[in-house]
Amino acid sequence: MDIKEIIENFEFLEDWDDRYKYLIELGSMLDALPEEDQTRENKVQGCVSQVWVTSTKSEGSDPVLTFKGESDAHIVRGLIAIAFAVFSNKHASEILACDEKLVFEKIGLSEHITPQRSNGLRSLVTRIKADAQAAA
């Protein structure tokens, strides 16, 4: 799903209970990450929930990265889906240049998720950007 569409849907939903339901719905749309990819190396450190992320890259000097992920928590899966809408299928240079905080502010995530989830989201973004930096 496109991040612009996600932002528009969040703006349409006035009540945060409905937004949380939508967040869970986004998470349910993620492709399952195979169990063999749920390894120690793919685990995102700094998340209270279990979170695993893998990336693949295209060839070239500025490869396109595609991410897959999994979590044992429904809301966290939704946060992963939002992060992937921002970063997945983008060139490494685009990922590194992106100011995700502006996107998350438009959605209102910072005020409405717990500090632990905020820390986990930051850890997820750090992992995504580290993969992009390694690919660049």
Buried (B, 14 or more C-beta within 10 A) or exposed (E): EEBEEBBEBBEEBEEEEEBBBBBBBBBEEBEEBEEEBBEEEBEBEBBBBEBBBBBEBEEEEEBBBBBBBBBEBBBBBBBBBBBBBBBBEBBBBBBBEBEBEEBBEBBBBEEEBEEEBBBBBBBBBEBBBEBBEEBB
